[in-house]
Amino acid sequence: MGKKKKLDFKTYKKNTINSLNEVEHFLRNFRNFTKYIKLYKILK
């Protein structure tokens, strides 16, 4: 094997923060989506 890949903490941190933001957005959108479904069922 060649050189061991050095862990770049700045890149690692940035990627982690981006992933957390994506998850947060997904959950927010999902909550809104469930609200619309409940509203739709009520108004049906």
Contacts in CASP RR format, 6 or more apart in sequence:
PFRMAT RR
TARGET T0000
AUTHOR 0000-0000-0000
METHOD contacts of the structure
MODEL  1
MGKKKKLDFKTYKKNTINSLNEVEHFLRNFRNFTKYIKLYKILK
END
